């Protein structure tokens, strides 16, 4: 199974303070995804879909995603408004009926896709409250022999980029790690939030963050680092899920000429 991942779209009606048009970047990413050969089976969109969580931003998002020639699944990030998101994407309620969180397991593929909401409304950090952890544990126990990909916004590990770790997954991380460590069929934990590709082993499972389609976060591992965006190329990831031998590729949005062909 081939999974594409995009994240941190931060869609808004006008360019941001950094001058970046998130809508233009998303359109370019969608064009790239539509041209892929082989075509991904599904696109996972791991949060921060809108910049301010307004109904107008989600209407824009819906319009853009209607141009995506691939099935997609999405989850919220800390910039999102869960009510406005559900209004714009009523299928979220069909995928998962939890009234408190956007949680669902997609069974339509050879690999189970488990969407895990980590957001705290109105706050930048993430949290996995007891009901979310219990839901995850129950879902993983249902089909212990089927391969699984979990997708979530906040990564369940410290990245070393201090300003982002300060607003990372601050609650429930240890319990999450204990749960996933009991399930060897989890192939990947796919995350957003960091606007960079970062890889870490979590409970024996490889967890990845994905580059944003808007801007990237500056790579600065100093303890005194300040939060800063970078005008690096937008990107996405491709996850070739082969149970026990899954491979993840970092890809850059845009056309780049080849120097030679072997």
Secondary structure, DSSP 8 states (H G I E B T S, - for coil): -EEEEE----B-SS--TT---HHHHHHHHHHHHHH-SS--SEEEEES--BSS--HHHHHHHHHHHTT-SS-EEEE--TT--HHHHHHH-THHHHH---SSS--EEE-SSSSEEEEE--B-TT-SSEE--HHHHHHHHHHHHHTTTS-EEEEESS-SS--S-HHHHTTSEEESHHHHHHHHHT-TTEEEEEE-SSSS-EEEEETTEEEEE---SS-EE-----TT----EE----EEEEEE--TT--EEEEEESS----S---
